[in-house]
Every structure is written in C-alpha cells, then in structure tokens.
Amino acid sequence: MDEKVIYEKHPVTAERKAELRQKGYKIIDAKFAPDDYKHPEPMKKGGSGGDKPSKGLRIEDIKAKLTEKGIPFDDSAERPALAELLDKSAQE
C-alpha cells in the first residue's frame, strides 16, 4: 500500500493522528511542507474549539489573505506575526 504524505502542524492530536493514519497518510510537520503544498484533508470546523483563520496556512497564503482584506503588513515579518494579524482581522 502506498503511503500518502500529509503535512500537519505539530503537535497533532491523537484523534487527528488516528483519523489521518486510518486514511493512509504519513504525517509530517507542516513546517516541512513544500511551497506549492495544498492540504488534502482540512480540519473540520467547530471540532477543535474554533481554529484560527491562519491555521495550516503557509506564509504566502497568509500574505495573500491579508492583501485581499486590505490589511497592511511588513513583507519581511515572520509567520507568527502575520498569522496574528490575520487572526485578529477575523475577530473584528
């Protein structure tokens, strides 16, 4: 059986890990995801206590969403700072 690779932000909950392993995925930390990676199994909304809008997004995706919303950001900022901007914009 061919193992499919999925990139998930670590730590992965035991429940999520079991779900993905059952579907045949090999789980690798999301920080190692290639730039063109598209997540095939997004987290279900509402299941884990309200995921943040930035969860699972690569830095390029966060920048694109901030640009779409017209939110200014420092292009050299690290992912955590950009994610915080995106997450805060969803609360307003």
C-alpha positions as CSV (number, residue, x, y, z in Angstrom):
1,M,0.0,0.0,0.0
2,D,1.4,3.4,-1.0
3,E,1.6,5.8,1.9
4,K,0.3,9.3,1.1
5,V,2.1,12.2,2.9
6,I,0.2,14.9,4.7
7,Y,1.7,17.9,6.4
8,E,0.1,18.9,9.7
9,K,1.0,21.5,12.3
10,H,2.5,19.7,15.3
11,P,1.6,18.6,17.8
12,V,-1.1,16.5,16.2
13,T,-3.9,15.4,18.5
14,A,-4.2,11.7,19.0
15,E,-7.7,11.8,17.5
16,R,-6.5,13.7,14.4
17,K,-3.5,11.4,14.0
18,A,-5.7,8.3,14.2
19,E,-8.1,9.8,11.6
20,L,-5.3,10.6,9.1
21,R,-3.4,7.3,9.7
22,Q,-6.7,5.4,9.0
23,K,-6.9,7.2,5.7
24,G,-3.4,6.0,4.8
25,Y,-1.5,9.2,5.5
26,K,2.1,9.5,6.7
27,I,2.1,12.7,8.9
28,I,4.9,15.2,8.6
29,D,5.2,18.5,10.5
30,A,3.7,21.4,8.4
31,K,6.9,23.4,8.7
32,F,8.4,21.0,6.2
33,A,5.6,21.4,3.6
34,P,6.7,22.4,0.1
35,D,5.7,25.9,-1.1
36,D,3.1,24.6,-3.5
37,Y,1.5,22.2,-1.0
38,K,-2.3,22.1,-0.9
39,H,-3.7,20.4,2.2
40,P,-6.0,17.5,1.1
41,E,-7.7,17.0,4.5
42,P,-8.5,20.3,6.2
43,M,-9.6,20.3,9.8
44,K,-13.3,20.1,10.3
45,K,-14.7,23.5,11.5
46,G,-16.0,23.5,15.1
47,G,-14.4,20.2,16.0
48,S,-11.4,21.5,17.8
49,G,-12.6,24.6,19.6
50,G,-12.5,27.2,16.9
51,D,-9.5,27.0,14.8
52,K,-7.8,30.3,13.8
53,P,-8.0,31.5,10.2
54,S,-4.3,31.2,9.9
55,K,-4.2,27.6,11.0
56,G,-2.5,25.4,8.4
57,L,-1.7,28.2,6.1
58,R,1.7,28.8,4.6
59,I,3.2,32.3,4.9
60,E,2.5,33.1,1.3
61,D,-1.2,32.2,1.8
62,I,-1.4,34.4,4.9
63,K,0.1,37.3,3.0
64,A,-2.4,36.8,0.1
65,K,-5.3,36.8,2.6
66,L,-4.0,39.9,4.3
67,T,-3.7,41.6,0.9
68,E,-7.2,40.6,-0.1
69,K,-8.5,42.2,3.1
70,G,-6.5,45.3,2.6
71,I,-4.5,44.8,5.8
72,P,-1.0,46.3,5.7
73,F,1.8,44.1,6.8
74,D,5.6,44.1,6.8
75,D,6.7,41.8,4.0
76,S,9.7,40.7,5.9
77,A,7.6,39.7,9.0
78,E,7.8,36.2,10.3
79,R,4.8,33.8,10.1
80,P,3.7,34.2,13.7
81,A,3.3,38.0,13.4
82,L,1.5,37.7,10.1
83,A,-0.8,34.9,11.4
84,E,-1.7,37.1,14.4
85,L,-2.7,39.9,12.1
86,L,-4.9,37.6,10.0
87,D,-6.5,36.0,13.1
88,K,-7.2,39.4,14.7
89,S,-8.9,40.6,11.5
90,A,-11.3,37.7,11.7
91,Q,-12.4,38.7,15.2
92,E,-13.3,42.3,14.2
